């Protein structure tokens, strides 16, 4: 099995203890947060004050979901409500974060391997959407969610995408 490289900067808790400023500089240079590992597990994430404030500003400025932006098959209103809370159309989100939110909603992960969002971004580029399948059948039917969007061209990170629409349907 081929190991995949984590697509974001990483460091160890030991390095953070030695020189926290080096880690902040690493985050600033990479334009993203740095994952801090402790014994091969993520202990936390470090980012600069500017990056943190930008995240807060993005959260504050994100648009509200419009009714037409989330479409659903009959009987799936419960998922519609949960998805309105978890995913905001028009917002920028990392593929990793999108996948984590979809898994929390009961969908099957799309990540492959350690931090593997490359396939998700490839699917988005090729088809304009990322398709998720609900883990459990709903009334005996398979449910899929199509996350329609595009890669964020304003970001220096390849794994950022803009959610345009979300469709829930029976497959």
C-alpha positions, 0 to 999 in steps of 0.5 A: 500500500502506498502511503500518501503525504499529508497535504498540509504542513505538520510539526511535532509537539517537541518542535512547538516546545522548542520554538513556537515562533518557527511554527507560526512562521511555517503557517504564515509561509504556507498560508495555512494552519500547521497540524501538530502531532503528538506520538503520531496523533494530531494534538492540535492545529496552530495558525497565526493571529491573522489567519485566525481573525480571517477565519472568524471574519469568514464565519461572520460574513458567510451568506445564509442558505437560500431555499433553492440552494438545497434541494431534496427528495421527498421524506428527507427534510431531516437531512436538509435541516442538518445540511443547512447547518453544516454546509453553507452555500457560497462559502469556501471550505477545505475538502477535508472539512467538507468530508468530516462534516458529511461523515458526521451527517451519516455519509460515507467518507470520500477521503482515501488514505491519510489526509487524501483529498486528492481524489475528491478535488479531481472528481470536482474538477472533472464533474463539477460535483462530489457525490456522497452516499448515505451510510444507511438506507432511507425507507429501503432506498439509497440516498446520495448527496451531490455537492456541486461547486468549484475549486477556489481559485483565490486560495493558494491551497489546492484543496479549497472549494466553493459550495454552490448547491447541494442536492439530496436524491434517491439513487 
